[in-house]
Amino acid sequence: MNSPNGVQRGTSTVADPRFQARLRRRYASERRFQWTGRIALALGGAFLALILGTIVANGYTAWQQTFIALDIHFDPERLDPEGTGSDDALLAGDYGGLVKASLRKAFPEVKKRRERRKLQALVSPGASFYLRDMVLADPSLVGETRTVWLPADDDVDMLLKGHIDRDVPEDSRRLNDRQLEIVDTLAARGAIEKRFNRAFFTAGDSREPEISGIHGALIGSALTLVVTLLLSFPVGVGAALYLEEFAPRNRLTDLIEVNINNLAAVPSIVFGLLGLAVFLNFFGLPRSVPMVGGMVLALMTLPTIIIAGRAALASVPPSIREAAFGVGASRMQTVTHHVLPLAMPGILTGTIIGMARALGETAPLLMIGMVAFIVDIPHTPFDPATVLPVQIFLWVDSPERAFVERTSAAIIVLLGFLIAMNGLAVVLRRRFERRW
């Protein structure tokens, strides 16, 4: 049987050279598409591996910090000359003088003032704070001599970690030849070594990289996320319930739905501008506090929670509602006792994803002043604080080489939290999701 255009159908069509050519082109196009996808995946994986590899390579050394052992004599004349033993007197003690005296005793051959300054520069300026905390925790140290491991300066730390080349000319490196000799002498005495950098997790921010840490930023992030969750979750779930279960279908609700979908795609800095204009300038709330940061991030997270909540509610079969109505349940009872519990895993998944996005945000918090240099650890949502992404932003702008590894290490911690939160969302979805 012939087709209208004169080409015979059936087996003769398959054997037609023109058909075979079109078939080969179709298969070739499909193979090109598959290879394009494979190449794209390979490139994406390679770039991701390069980024993660660079971060890990630059940041893993931050888990260790170089320390120098010094015989510290807690001289009462420097710490408590009047012998009162009060905390105020001990707080005002000359702890930096203790470090200098110990260095002069360890290296008596260093006589010139310039060489002494270079000698003292090998120990971190923050070492005096370590000694102060020791004395405040145990005042009986006054008058005794103890061997104390104090943090070395960041240049010494970078030298021992291989980031400073000893073979370049003296005027091209941050440590001169005499300082290198002293470091080698300390190493021969066993008085210098790398130890676990506990301060990175227990200390707040500092101008000195060797004593700076992310504890304050972690607490600030936790307080901010708690405020965000407390504000966004009930409001978002309530809005999703109303729009999906109770609101009439008219132009007003259609307009609200369109605006919620649009808000989910608005750049985060717009919410920061909103917080700056409303919460700070209009209501006069304090800057740089987790309460305001949480309010701004709650506004940003609300559209995500509402959209995820509506999708979870819509996935509950109508038969559940009809069965509840059939036994005499009201609409509120049907929603709260039957629909909402079945939709809660999907709602929680959307909430966790929204909170993970809030954890990684920087731009809206910069607009409300959470970019300030905060040393003290916050304890309440009303204490000045910063968050981990902003802490990373501040360290990136620092010129010291040691802050590069601190920045990368903080990024690793942030990525760990983000991966954990997204992994929790996946586990919740797979564990509690129902197939209807």
N, C-alpha and C positions, 0 to 999 in steps of 0.2 A: 504494500500500500504506500502510495506516495503522499507526501505532505503538500500543502498548497504551494509552497515555493519550489516544488519539484525535487526535493531531496527525499530519498526513500527512507522510511522509518525502520525501526527494528535493528537487526544485526548489521544491516548495511550502514546505518547511521553511526554505530560504534566504530565501524571500520573506516568511516570517512576520514581522510587525512586532515581536513579542516577541524573536525571534532577532536581528533587526537591532539592537534596542535593547541587548540583552546584548553584541553584538559591538562596538557603539559604546562602551559603557562599558569593555569590555576594552581596546580601543585607547586610549581616553582615559586609563585607568589606566597603561597602558604608557608613554604619552607623559609623564604626570606623574612616573613613576619615572625616566625618562630625564632629564627636566629637573631633578629633585631631585639626581640624580647629577652633572649638569653644574654645578649651583649649588654643590654641596658641593666639587667639584674647584676651582671658581673661588674660593670662599672660602678653601679650604686654600692655593691658590697665592697669593692676595692676602696672607694672613697670613704665609706664608713669605717672600714678597717684602718685606713690611713689616719683618719681623724682620731679614732679611739686609741690607736697605737701611739700617736704623737702625745696625746693627753697622758696616757699611762707612762710613757717613757719619760716625760717631763715631771710627772707628779709622784711616782712611786718613791723617789728619794726623800720626799717630805716626811715619810713615816719615820725617818731617823734624823737625829740632830747631834751635832758634835758637841761634846762636853769636855771641859778641862778640870782636872782635879787640883785643888789648891788647899794648902793648910791654912785655914782661916782662924785667926785668934780673935775671938769676940771681945775686943778690948772694952772694958767698962768705961774708960775715959772717952771713948768715941760714941758709945751707945747710951750710957746712963751716967753721966759725970756726977750727978747729984745723988745717985744711989736710991732713987725713989722707987724704981721698979714699975712705974706706971706705964700703961699702954701709950699714953701721949708722949712720954719721954722716949720710949722705945721706937715709936713711929718716927720721931725726929732724929734718930741716930744717924751717924755718918757711916752708912754701910758701904758706900763707894770707897771710903778711905780704908776699910778693911781689905777690900780687894786689892787696892794699890799697895798696901803694906805687904800683903802676901806675895804679890808679884815681885816686889823689890827684894824680899827675902829669898825667893826662889831663884832670882837671877841677879845676884849682887854685882856681877860684872857690868851691868848696864848702869852707866853713870850719867851720861848726858841727858839733858831734859828732853830733847827731841826723841832720843831713843827710848826714853821712859814712856813718852806718850805713845809711841808705836807699840811698845810692850803692852801697855794698858789697853790699847785698841784691839788686842787679840781676844779679850773677854768681852762678852756682850754688855752694853750699858744696862741691860735689864737684870744683870746678876745681882745688883744691890736689892732688887725687889724679892729675889729668891731668898737672900739672907734675911731680909726684914720679915718675911713670912715665917721663916724658920724660928726666929727669935720670938715673934709674937705667939707662935704655937707652943714654944717651950722656952720661957724666960730663963730657965736654969742654964742655958747655954752661955749666958753672959759671964765672961771670965775664963771660959774654957777655950781649948784649941781643937778643932775638928777638921778632918779632911772632907771637903765638900766638892761635889761635882757641879760646876757652874756652866751655863751655856756659853759656848764660844761665839765670837762675832760671826756674822753671816759670811764674811769673806773667808775666814778660816773654814767654815762649814763647806763653802763652795770649793775650796782648795782640796779638802779631803774627799769630796764627792766627784772630783775630776772635772769640775767646771771652770777651773782656773789653770791655765797652762804654765807650769814652772819654767819651761824652756824659752819663753818669750823674753825680750829685754825687760829690764827692771822698770823702766818708765812706761811700759805697756801693760802692766798688771797692777792690781790693787794692793798687793803685798810686796814689800821690798825684800831684798836678799836677807837682811838681818832678821826680819820677821819669819822668813822661811827657815832660817837656822834655828830660831827659837821653837818653831813648831816641830822641827825634826828632833830637837832636844827633848821636848815634852813627849813625843812619840817614843823615844828611846827609854824614857823613864816610865813609860806606861801611864802617863798622866793625861793622855788625850785619847778619846775614843768616841765612836758613834754609838748612840743608844736610841731606844724607842722614843719617839717624839710625843710624849704624853701631853705636852703643853698644846699641841695642835688641836686636841679635842677638849682640853679643859680650860684654856685661856681665851680671853677676849682679843679684840683687835689691838694692834700696837704699831707704832712707827718702825719698830725694829723687827725685821722678819723672823729672826731666830726665836722670838718669844711670842709671836702672834699666833692666834688660834681662831677656830670657828665656833667656839662654844657660845659666845654671845649671839652670833648669827643663827645658830641652830635653835636656840631658845626663842629668838625673835621670830623665826619662821614658824615654830610650833605655836606660839601665841597668836600670830597672825592667822594661821590656818584654823585654829580653834574658833576664833571670832568669825572667820569666813564661813565655817561649817554651821555654826549656831545661827547665823543670819540667813544663809542662802538655802539650807536644806528644808526647814519648815515652810519658808515662803515659796520655794520652788515646787515642793510637793503639793502644797495647797493650791497654787496656781494651776499646776497640771491637772489636779483633780477637778477643779472647777471648770476649766476649759474643756476637758474631755468628757466629764460625766454630768455636769449640771448646766453649763452655759448654753443658751439657745443659739441656734445656727442662724446668724444674721450678718449684716455688713459690719457691725461693730466688732463682733468676735473674729470675723475674717480679717479685719484691719489689725486687731491685736495679735493674731497669729502671724501675720506677715511681718509686723514690727519685731516680734520676738525672734523670728528666723533671721531678720536683718541684724538684730543686735548681736547674735551669735557670731557674725562675721565682721563686726566693727573692730578696728585695731585697738589694742589694749590701752594705748596711750590716750585715747579719747576718754576712757573711764578715769584715767589719772587726771585729765583736765577737768572732768566733772567733779571729782573729789576735791581738787584744788579750789574750784569755784564755789562749791556748795559747802562741803564739810569744813574747810579751813577758812575761806574768806567770808562766807555768809554766817555759818554757825560758830565760827571762832574756835574750833577744836584744836588741840595741840598738834604740832608737827612731829614727825618721826616717831609715832607711837603705833604699836600693833593694832590698837582699836580702830584707828582711822584706816590703816592699811587693810585690815580685815573687812571694813565696810566697803572700801573701793573694790577689793577682790570679790566680795559677795555680789556686787552689781555686775561684775564681769562674768561670774560663774552662773548666775541665775538663768540666763537663756539656755545654757547647756543642760542644766538640771531639768528645766521645764520641758525642753524638747525630748530628752531621754525619758522623762516621766510620762509624757503623753504617749510616746511610742510603746512603753511598757504597759500602760493601761489599755491601749488599743489592741495589744496582742492577746489580752484575756478574752476567751471566746464568749460571744453573746449568750450562749446557753447557760453559763454560770449566773449571769444576771437574771435570765428568765427563770431559772430554777429557784433563785432566792425570792423573786417576786411571786412565784407560784405558791410558796409556803407562807406568804404574808409579810415578808420583810419590806421595810420602807426603802426608799432610794439610799438614804444615808446609811442604814444598816447593811444594805447590799454592798455599798462601796467600801465601808470601813471593815466589815467582817469577811468579805469574800474577795472583792476585786483588788483592793489595795494589798493584802498579804500575798496574793499571787503575782502582783506586779512589782513587789518590793525588790526582788533580785535585780531586775532591769533598772529600777530607779537607783539602787545602790551602785550599780556599775557605772551609770552616767554620772553619779555624784563623785565617785572616786576619780573618774577621768577628768571631771571639772576641777577637782581639788589638785590633781597632778598638774594641770595647766596653771592653776593659781600659784603652786609652789615654784614653778619656773619663771614666773613673770618678774620683770624688772622695771619696764617703762612706767607703768602706773604708780609704782612706789617711789620712783625718782621724782615724780611730779608733786608728791606730798611730803617731800623732805626726808625720806628714809635713806638718803645717801650720806647723811652726816657721819662723822667719825665718832663711833660710840665705843668706849673702852669698857664701861661697866656692864655687867651681865644683867639683863632685864628680869624682873620677877613678876610683874603684873602687865596687863595689856595697856596700861597708861604710863609705863616707863619708856624713856627713849630707847629705841632699838633699831637694828637693821636686820635684813634677812640674807639668806645665803646667796641668792643671785646678785644682790647689790654688793655684798662683800666681795664676790668675785670681780664685779665691775670695778670696785675701788682698788683691788690688788693689781688688776691688769694695768692700771694707770701708774703704778709705782715703778720707779726706775731700777731698783735693786734686782740683781739676778736671782736672789733667793726668793723673791716674791713670785717668780715665774713658776717654780715648783709648788709653792703654796697655792697659787691660782689653779694649777692643774690638779692638785690633790683635792681642793675644794670642789672642782668640777666633777671629779670621780665620786665624791660623796653625794653631790646633788644628783648625778646620774643614777647612783645606787638607789636613792629614795624614789626617783621617778620610775625606775624599772620595777621596784618593789610595789609601788602603788598600781601601776598598770598590770603587773602580774596578779595582784590581788583582785583587780577587776575581772581578769580573765578567769581566775579560779571561781569567783562568785558566780559568774555567768555559767560556767560549765557545771558547777556543783548544784545550783538551784534552778537553772533554767528548765522549763518544762516544754515538751513538744506536744502541741495540741492536735 
